[in-house]
Amino acid sequence: MTDARKSVGYLVRPESSEYIAIMDVLEGSVADLTVSEVATALSAAGLRLDARLVETRLDALKDIGAVSVRSDTSHARRYAEILARNWRYTASPAGRHVQRFYRQVLAGTVTVREIPIVSLGRIVSHLEQLTAALGAGEPDADRLDATVLDAVNAVFTSHDDLDAALVGAEDALIGLADRFDLDEEHTNDLKGLLVDYATRVAAELDSGSARAAAALAVLQPWFALLAQAAVDASQARDLIAVGALSASRGGRAEDWEGLYAWFDARTGRAARFSLRLVRALPSMHANLRRLHSSAGTASTRSRALALARAVLTPQIGVQIFQAALGDHSWRKLYGQAEEDDRGRNPSWRGGPQVPVPTLLRTVGRSGPRGRGAAPRDDTAAKAQVAEARARRQAEHQRALAAVLAALPGQQLDEVAARAALAALMAAARAGATGPRRTGSNGGLACTLLHTSSGTGILHAPTWRVLLPGRIPLFHRPGQRPSVAALAALAGTTTTDDPSAHATLRITPHTGPSTPDNDASPFVPRQEGAA
């Protein structure tokens, strides 16, 4: 890293508080300081550091470019003192900028600036002055005099001040309006920001923005000439022309277009600020209602008991609980009991302490006394689960028997067809070995024979599966199909299956059909390679 970006590194180090304190001392000093003078100044500020540690921190700041060092030979009386490290430290220009940025922007809580309505008034007056001077006639650069240029500079200077303050106020409003757990102080701040101040400011912004937008609409043909005139009047116009410097605000036509968009009545900054005010009103009302309902001299314990009694209401108890603890329940249920709200029976931790004799601590029995509780009798539940499992297994076995007894293409009932479909899908996903591919699922195997002609079918009462060029045979895993199934396929010619996956089509059952009857009407529901 060759630029000054490493100068900000001391702000994110674990010892950043010490580095920041040292930089405060160096940045606030007029003259260069020695290590002992820096340590003394830190001690006066309330931070006591050893001189050797201060020297180590200064060396680290020197390495990152935040501090400059100079050798001090003004008090040297011996040759050895010239050779020794007798340095004086001061903050470098990059270090000064970083420290000031930290103090002005990053440190502490940012205070919201007052929205300068005076700046808005200056913008409106100068824009209307420009409109009166330039509005009539065609755009002409000869009409741009020094008065016009002064008005242009005043417009953008005032707009910068107004925009910065408005952005800060909007950020503060967003931070308060998006929370529903504000305490009484922050709720009063939000109420004052909305009702006492921001509403009046929003009205001023709306009226001023409308006047500024009307003036900018008249000046829109002059935007390019006004920008060029601002550049020509600059003392650095030659550097701006070659691209070494960028023009100040108002020196580009895009700046004027952006100013026009800023004052837009529908999407401008003032319109968005007013919309944010409207959206913040419901959250303010919710916080006020919550604080009003929880105000009083009641304790946390009495409020919790009142909520418990209300939740016990049979009709609306659930709604009351959700309304009370629906948002941020972990914050509302967590708390510390008041000192004067303790129960009559203190906890074992807060009660009196009794010394335990040595013999009892060494040989005393620990654990519960007496017989342990008997385990819960869950025999009935186990029997119910075992019965349901046996019933499902019996139904599955009956379905497998029905599939194995059926011939290829014969219609099956719903349970048997679903068992056959599971085995069929496993076979369709399996790889081919010669003319056949085999897969199994749930104790049932399926072999798909590739015939290159005809269409195999799996029949169910309400749907069917078509397999173009393949015939399914169902059998037990590791066994051959039944003699009847093989006899039904006698004389069928098979060829090697070249496909990676089998293609099938699931359709609704529309009437009687045969495996070779592809002309029967059906509506496709799912088609593709398994």
Summary of the structure (lengths in Angstrom):
residues: 530
radius of gyration: 42.9
end to end distance: 56.2
largest distance: 120.1
contacts: 1384
relative contact order: 0.05
helix: 55%
strand: 11%
